[in-house]
Amino acid sequence: MTDSRSRRLFGKRLRELRTKRGLSQEQLADLAGLHRNYIGNIERGENGIGLDNIMLLARTLKVKPAVLFDKW
């Protein structure tokens, strides 16, 4: 799997979980202490994401980190 495909799949899953919880990108960013643009870039697969931010987003969404990788 190419890096860009991996980023797109991760972003798609993040968007699914965020919208399932009724959160906007801005709300998720505020809750996680991240910038809204960063969340948008991740969801579009434009940015890679580090382990610390994966853990942070998982905690914010109240899911195990592995859930962010489901449906691959």
Steps between C-alpha positions, in 0.01 A plus 500: 500500500645836406549773758243727338242220491566427867453867587174515304364188671596631843340836421182338377472298821567806715224688318258207552566493873484878533169533315354198683552698820343810349819705514621755249868514410527814711336336802727196478803725463398707803438193715833348397698824523593487132447744215188462285706516181712209624188285550379590149838415351502162674148419386590582140815286521725800444693466826656204670430470870731409784435248773446767767221660298344161418483431873364849569225469238407152624465631856300798378266275300485253792615204292798268513773609258449181297146615413657780294648226281185287464359435152841494330 
